[in-house]
Amino acid sequence: MSSGKKWAIGLVIAGLLPWLFFILAMFIGTGLLPGGGASLHQDPVPTQTSCVEVAGIPKPTCEAYLSAEQKIKKVRPKCKNLKWTLLAGIGKIESHHGTFMGRKVNEKPGPSYGDVEPPVIGPVLDGTNNTQRIPDTDGGKYDNDTVYDRAVGPTQFIPQTWESVAQDGDDDGDTDPQNVFDSALSTAALLCGKNSVDMSDPTTEHDAIYRYNHSEQYVKDVRNAKAEYDALGDITEPVNATGDAKKIIAAAKSQKGVPYSWGGGDTLGPSYGICCSPGGYSGRFIKGFDCSGLTEYAYGKAGIMIGGTAQAQHDSGKVRVTHQTNLKGAEPGDLLFFSDNPGSGKGIFHVSIYLGGNRQIEAPRTNDVVKESDVRMGSLDSIGHLK
């Protein structure tokens, strides 16, 4: 081969190398060992805590309140003891949980899951009819009014306030005041503020609600509604488990809301992680769990030592592994293993605990928390049967 051709080929290879490294990073960036991270196979539906039917609250709205109770621990780490019932109290008073005047909350799986249809847009805030006078602040972006503002969404945000506290409650990369997941988490963020607060303190709770709407009658109405929901107790979907499975699930659920930390967690509980994942994520300054740290902790509470990485737990012999890409035969408390080569038992990058009903509890990924979610079937490799 001539030196000219070699020189030309060298240029091509040099030009392609950065792109090859970029593509490789994209494939492994979500995490492999030590505990693994989330797969690139993601559901188009928010994976939230499932709840039993609560009268008057649509299923997605109920899930949004429960999800916000967990996620606020990461969004506002100085805010303690904010319960879903306070969010539900506000949701009831503001829009009957998104159903005001016959509106519906979208329950169809897909990108519009949890959207209120048609949108909730309040009266013109022009100073008449006992309203505040608030000239337009959003150019009509949220309320379709370029003269005055209107409160928007199921928890009724003034557009300017929404811009200041908006949170992505359904992890879709967007903040939409008409989506119950986004509105619930944003409401929680506004109630908490940014200082250290304990929402179990009655005075703190009162002041937070009053900040939300400057009316003592409003505070009273919200608290009365909250009391109704407090009386319901635990509304999360019950899990049919006994023995070790019950201990394992209870241990895992006790850690809901704890941050994901690369390499974090063991039989003793959450811990500071390590550096670094293939994508460059470090857990050194985050106290929490990665996926296998959570499962190691939960199984440890039942006296079962399964090892510290997803692959090690698969290979441990402490659970009976069946290589299958469906949930047939899976029981609550079983381990679910995930791989980019499903059914092979190799390259296990993620592990979770099965709850039943196509639900799992997991520490899914960087910048997330321990939570319940739907099983991502596309990368299911095998089941580690407890019995």
C-alpha positions in Angstrom: 0.0 0.0 0.0 1.3 3.4 -0.9 2.3 5.9 1.8 -0.4 8.3 0.4 -3.2 5.7 0.9 -1.9 4.9 4.4 -1.9 8.6 5.2 -5.5 8.9 4.0 -6.7 5.9 5.9 -5.0 7.2 9.0 -7.0 10.4 8.7 -10.2 8.6 8.4 -9.5 6.4 11.4 -8.4 9.5 13.4 -11.6 11.2 12.5 -13.8 8.3 13.4 -12.2 7.5 16.8 -13.9 10.3 18.8 -17.3 9.2 17.5 -16.6 5.6 18.4 -15.7 6.6 21.9 -18.8 8.8 22.2 -21.1 5.9 21.0 -19.4 3.5 23.4 -19.9 6.0 26.3 -23.6 6.3 25.4 -24.1 2.6 25.7 -22.3 2.1 29.0 -23.0 5.5 30.6 -26.1 4.4 32.5 -23.9 2.0 34.5 -22.6 -1.5 34.7 -20.5 -2.8 37.7 -20.3 -2.5 40.6 -24.1 -2.4 41.1 -25.3 -1.3 37.8 -27.6 1.5 36.8 -30.7 1.8 34.7 -31.0 0.1 31.3 -31.4 2.2 28.2 -34.8 0.3 27.8 -37.1 2.9 29.4 -40.9 2.8 29.7 -42.9 5.6 28.1 -45.0 5.8 31.2 -43.9 7.3 34.5 -42.9 4.4 36.8 -44.5 5.5 40.1 -45.7 3.9 43.3 -49.0 2.1 42.7 -51.8 3.0 45.1 -55.1 1.4 45.9 -58.3 3.2 44.8 -59.0 6.3 46.8 -62.5 7.8 46.3 -62.4 11.0 44.3 -58.7 10.7 43.3 -57.8 9.5 39.8 -55.1 6.7 39.8 -52.4 8.9 38.1 -53.0 11.7 40.6 -52.8 9.4 43.5 -49.6 8.0 42.2 -48.3 11.5 41.7 -48.9 12.5 45.3 -47.1 9.3 46.6 -44.3 9.9 44.1 -43.8 13.5 45.2 -43.7 12.4 48.9 -40.6 10.4 48.0 -38.9 12.6 45.4 -39.1 15.8 47.5 -36.5 14.2 49.8 -34.0 14.7 47.0 -35.4 17.9 45.5 -35.5 19.6 49.0 -33.2 17.5 51.2 -33.7 19.9 54.2 -37.5 19.4 54.1 -38.6 16.6 56.5 -41.9 14.7 56.9 -43.9 16.2 54.0 -46.7 13.6 53.4 -48.7 12.9 50.4 -51.9 13.8 52.3 -50.9 17.5 52.4 -50.5 17.5 48.7 -53.8 15.7 48.3 -55.4 18.3 50.6 -54.3 21.1 48.3 -55.2 19.1 45.2 -58.7 18.6 46.5 -59.3 22.2 47.3 -57.7 23.6 44.1 -59.2 21.3 41.4 -60.7 18.1 42.9 -57.5 16.4 42.0 -57.7 17.5 38.4 -61.3 16.6 37.8 -62.8 20.1 38.3 -65.9 20.6 36.0 -65.7 17.2 34.4 -62.0 17.2 33.5 -60.2 13.9 33.2 -56.7 12.8 34.1 -55.2 10.8 31.3 -54.7 7.1 32.4 -53.6 5.8 29.1 -50.0 4.6 29.1 -47.8 6.9 27.0 -46.2 10.3 27.1 -49.5 12.0 28.1 -50.1 9.8 31.2 -51.1 12.1 34.0 -52.1 15.1 31.9 -55.3 16.9 32.8 -57.6 17.2 29.9 -58.8 19.8 29.1 -56.2 22.0 30.9 -57.2 23.7 34.2 -56.9 27.4 33.8 -58.3 29.7 36.5 -60.2 33.0 36.2 -58.6 36.2 34.9 -56.6 37.8 37.7 -57.5 41.4 36.9 -58.5 42.6 40.4 -62.2 42.1 39.9 -64.5 39.5 41.6 -62.3 39.3 44.7 -59.2 38.4 42.7 -55.7 39.8 42.8 -54.6 42.0 39.9 -51.6 40.3 38.3 -50.5 41.6 34.9 -49.3 39.0 32.5 -45.9 37.5 33.4 -45.6 34.6 30.9 -46.7 36.1 27.5 -49.6 33.7 27.6 -47.3 30.6 27.5 -49.2 28.7 30.2 -52.5 30.5 30.5 -53.2 31.7 27.0 -53.7 35.3 28.3 -51.3 38.0 27.3 -52.9 40.7 29.4 -53.3 39.2 32.9 -52.2 36.1 34.6 -54.4 33.1 35.4 -53.6 30.2 37.8 -52.8 27.0 35.9 -52.8 23.3 36.5 -54.5 21.0 39.1 -52.7 22.7 41.9 -53.2 26.2 40.5 -49.8 27.9 40.0 -49.4 31.6 39.0 -47.2 31.3 35.9 -44.4 33.3 37.4 -44.4 31.1 40.5 -44.4 28.0 38.3 -41.3 29.2 36.5 -39.5 29.6 39.9 -40.3 26.1 41.3 -41.2 23.8 38.4 -40.1 20.2 38.8 -40.1 17.3 36.4 -42.1 14.8 38.4 -42.5 12.2 35.7 -38.9 12.3 34.5 -39.9 13.0 30.9 -37.5 16.0 30.5 -40.3 18.6 30.6 -42.1 20.6 33.3 -45.8 20.9 32.6 -48.2 22.5 35.1 -51.0 20.5 33.6 -49.3 17.1 34.4 -50.2 15.8 37.8 -46.7 14.4 38.4 -45.0 17.7 37.6 -47.6 19.8 39.5 -47.5 17.6 42.7 -43.7 17.6 43.0 -43.7 21.4 42.3 -46.3 21.9 44.9 -44.1 20.0 47.4 -41.1 22.1 46.4 -43.1 25.3 47.0 -44.4 24.2 50.4 -41.0 23.1 51.6 -39.0 26.2 50.4 -35.3 25.9 50.6 -34.7 26.2 54.4 -34.6 23.4 57.0 -38.2 22.6 57.9 -40.2 19.8 59.6 -43.6 19.6 58.0 -44.9 17.5 61.0 -44.8 20.6 63.1 -48.3 22.2 63.0 -47.0 25.7 62.9 -44.6 24.9 60.0 -47.4 23.2 58.2 -49.8 26.2 58.7 -47.2 28.7 57.5 -46.4 26.6 54.4 -50.1 26.4 53.4 -50.6 30.1 54.1 -47.6 30.9 51.9 -49.3 28.9 49.1 -52.5 30.9 49.4 -52.8 33.8 51.8 -56.1 32.9 53.4 -56.8 31.4 56.8 -60.0 29.8 55.4 -57.9 28.2 52.7 -55.5 26.8 55.4 -58.4 25.4 57.3 -60.0 23.8 54.2 -56.7 22.2 53.2 -56.0 20.8 56.7 -59.5 19.4 56.9 -59.0 17.6 53.6 -55.6 16.4 54.7 -57.1 14.9 57.8 -59.5 12.9 55.7 -56.7 11.4 53.8 -54.5 10.9 56.9 -57.3 8.6 58.2 -56.9 6.2 55.3 -53.5 5.0 56.5 -51.2 3.3 54.0 -52.7 3.5 50.5 -49.9 1.8 48.6 -50.8 -1.3 46.7 -50.6 -4.3 49.1 -48.0 -7.0 48.5 -48.9 -10.6 49.1 -45.8 -11.8 50.8 -44.9 -13.9 53.9 -41.8 -15.1 55.7 -38.4 -14.0 54.3 -40.1 -12.3 51.3 -42.1 -10.1 53.6 -39.0 -9.1 55.5 -37.1 -8.4 52.3 -39.8 -6.2 50.8 -40.4 -4.4 54.1 -36.7 -3.6 54.3 -36.5 -2.4 50.7 -39.7 -0.2 51.1 -38.2 1.3 54.2 -35.6 2.9 52.0 -37.9 4.6 49.5 -36.7 8.1 48.7 -33.0 7.3 49.6 -30.8 8.7 46.8 -29.0 6.5 44.2 -25.3 6.4 44.8 -22.8 4.6 42.6 -21.3 1.7 44.6 -23.4 2.7 47.7 -25.2 0.6 50.2 -24.6 -2.8 51.8 -26.1 -5.0 54.5 -25.8 -2.2 57.0 -27.9 0.3 54.9 -27.1 3.3 52.8 -23.5 4.4 52.5 -21.3 6.8 50.5 -20.5 5.3 47.1 -17.3 5.2 45.0 -15.9 6.7 41.9 -16.6 6.1 39.1 -19.1 4.5 36.7 -18.1 4.0 33.1 -20.1 7.1 32.4 -18.0 9.1 34.9 -20.6 9.3 37.7 -19.3 9.3 41.2 -21.1 8.2 44.4 -18.3 9.4 46.7 -20.3 12.3 48.1 -23.8 10.8 47.9 -25.1 8.6 50.8 -27.5 6.0 49.3 -27.8 2.8 47.4 -27.0 1.5 43.9 -29.2 -1.3 42.6 -27.3 -4.2 44.2 -26.6 -2.3 47.4 -30.3 -2.1 47.9 -30.9 -5.8 47.2 -27.9 -6.7 49.4 -29.4 -4.7 52.2 -32.9 -6.1 51.9 -31.9 -9.7 51.6 -29.4 -9.2 54.5 -32.4 -8.2 56.7 -33.7 -11.7 56.1 -30.3 -13.2 56.9 -29.4 -14.0 53.3 -26.0 -12.9 52.2 -26.1 -12.5 48.4 -23.0 -10.5 47.6 -22.3 -6.9 46.5 -22.8 -6.6 42.7 -25.6 -7.5 40.4 -23.6 -10.2 38.6 -22.3 -11.6 41.9 -25.9 -11.9 43.2 -26.9 -13.7 40.1 -24.0 -16.1 40.5 -24.2 -16.5 44.3 -26.2 -19.7 44.5 -28.3 -18.1 47.3 -31.3 -17.8 45.0 -32.6 -20.3 42.4 -32.0 -18.6 39.0 -34.1 -19.4 36.0 -33.1 -17.7 32.8 -36.3 -16.4 31.2 -37.5 -13.1 29.7 -40.9 -13.2 31.3 -42.3 -13.1 34.8 -43.9 -16.5 34.8 -43.3 -18.1 38.2 -42.0 -14.9 39.8 -43.1 -14.3 43.4 -42.9 -11.2 45.6 -39.4 -11.0 47.1 -37.6 -12.7 44.1 -34.7 -10.9 42.5 -35.0 -9.7 38.9 -31.8 -9.6 36.9 -31.3 -7.5 33.8 -28.9 -7.8 30.9 -28.2 -6.4 27.4 -28.2 -10.0 26.3 -31.4 -11.3 28.0 -31.4 -14.9 28.9 -27.7 -15.3 28.9 -26.9 -14.7 32.5 -23.9 -12.6 31.4 -23.3 -8.9 31.6 -25.9 -8.4 34.4 -26.1 -4.7 34.8 -29.1 -4.2 37.1 -31.1 -6.0 39.8 -34.3 -5.3 41.6 -36.8 -6.9 43.9 -40.1 -8.2 42.5 -43.3 -7.0 44.2 -45.9 -8.8 42.1 -48.3 -7.4 39.6 -45.5 -6.4 37.2 -44.1 -4.1 39.8 -40.6 -3.9 41.4 -38.7 -1.9 43.9 -35.3 -0.7 42.8 -32.5 1.9 43.0 -32.7 2.7 39.3 -30.1 5.3 38.2 -27.9 8.3 39.0 -30.0 11.3 40.0 -32.9 9.2 41.1 -34.1 7.5 44.3 -35.2 4.2 45.6 -38.7 3.7 44.3 -41.3 1.3 43.0 -41.7 1.0 39.3 -43.1 -1.2 36.5 -40.7 -4.0 35.4 -38.9 -3.1 32.2 -39.4 -6.3 30.3 -37.2 -5.6 27.4 -33.9 -6.3 29.3 -35.2 -8.9 31.8 -32.6 -11.7 31.9 -33.5 -14.0 34.7 -35.3 -14.4 38.0 -33.6 -15.3 41.3 -36.3 -17.3 43.1 -36.2 -16.9 46.8 -38.0 -20.3 47.4 
